[in-house]
Amino acid sequence: MFKKRENVADIEEGNLLSPKFDKDGLIPVTTTDFDTKEVLMQGYMNSEALKKTIETKEAHYWSRTRKQVWHKGETSGFVQKVIEMRVDDDQDSIWLSVDIGDGSSCHVGYKSCFYRSISLGKIENSEKIKIEFKEKKKKFDPKIVYKGKPNPTKI
């Protein structure tokens, strides 16, 4: 589907996409908001999701929980429109810069999946490290949007 990875020079300095998928056939993807540069989420793509993202200019990911490709925003309506897609130097990770309008990228209802900050400093008890909410208001109510749909998070 993509150019075969043959040599380091072509991978690092060439002009053809030769993604390196891990042993599970996945490549990590960091997604940021095009306008604010805020990190929205981190996910994975398999070769099918990567191809669909390139072709449709809308983000598709591989759900490790559901074991299937999913079109981001298919249920919530908050589609990620890809403005730019980059690959790192050794082509083993992807960076998407997307437009979500006034939408959300987090299935919990916040704009970003990174809605909490970890307190830094000396650790007295690793079971009691505090996290602080940085986003105070959700963009949507997941109980309404995902009614009847399986929760993508498993403990």
Beta strands, then each sheet from edge to edge (+ up, - down):
strand 1: 27-33
strand 2: 39-45
strand 3: 60-63
strand 4: 68-71
strand 5: 81-87
strand 6: 94-99
strand 7: 116-118
strand 8: 131-133
sheet 1: 2+ 1- 6- 5+
sheet 2: 3+ 4-
sheet 3: 7+ 8-
end
